[in-house]
Amino acid sequence: MTNPSKNRYEHIESFEDFENEKMKLYYQIKFSERKLQLKYIELGLLLSPARLIPLLVSEWVNPVVTMIKNFIAQFFSRTKPTSDEKNEA
């Protein structure tokens, strides 16, 4: 039950005021519906397979590429034995 002292519609004194309030509420509802539709479209675009598949593949491929890059870096960073070290062995 609402508190009668907190009436949001005290300013309505005529049918014209009532019509204005009705239109204001109607536009507020339409505005809220449009915002909800935009959020739905944004979510649909975010979760679309065209964007989701490359994202998942990049997440899976990234560790493999990093491992290969580290392997190549380690391979080329090894010190090559000099001719003196070859003779000692």
Backbone hydrogen bonds, N-H to C=O, Kabsch-Sander energy under -0.5 kcal/mol:
donor,donor_aa,acceptor,acceptor_aa,energy
6,K,3,N,-1.7
8,R,6,K,-0.6
10,E,7,N,-0.9
12,I,9,Y,-1.4
13,E,11,H,-0.6
18,F,14,S,-2.1
19,E,15,F,-2.5
20,N,16,E,-2.3
21,E,17,D,-2.5
22,K,18,F,-2.4
23,M,19,E,-2.3
24,K,20,N,-2.3
25,L,21,E,-2.5
26,Y,22,K,-2.3
27,Y,23,M,-2.6
28,Q,24,K,-2.1
29,I,25,L,-2.3
30,K,26,Y,-2.3
31,F,27,Y,-2.5
32,S,28,Q,-2.3
33,E,29,I,-2.5
34,R,30,K,-2.3
35,K,31,F,-2.2
36,L,32,S,-2.2
37,Q,33,E,-2.3
38,L,34,R,-2.4
39,K,35,K,-2.2
40,Y,36,L,-2.2
41,I,37,Q,-2.3
42,E,38,L,-2.7
43,L,39,K,-2.4
44,G,40,Y,-2.4
45,L,41,I,-2.4
46,L,42,E,-2.3
47,L,43,L,-2.3
48,S,45,L,-0.7
51,R,48,S,-1.2
52,L,48,S,-2.6
53,I,49,P,-2.1
55,L,51,R,-1.3
56,L,52,L,-2.5
57,V,53,I,-2.7
58,S,54,P,-2.5
59,E,55,L,-1.9
60,W,56,L,-1.9
61,V,57,V,-2.8
62,N,58,S,-2.0
64,V,60,W,-0.6
65,V,61,V,-2.7
66,T,62,N,-2.3
67,M,63,P,-2.2
68,I,64,V,-2.4
69,K,65,V,-2.7
70,N,66,T,-2.4
71,F,67,M,-2.3
72,I,68,I,-2.5
73,A,69,K,-2.4
74,Q,70,N,-2.5
75,F,71,F,-2.3
76,F,72,I,-2.2
77,S,73,A,-1.3
78,R,74,Q,-0.7
86,K,82,T,-1.7
87,N,83,S,-1.7
88,E,84,D,-1.5
89,A,85,E,-1.2
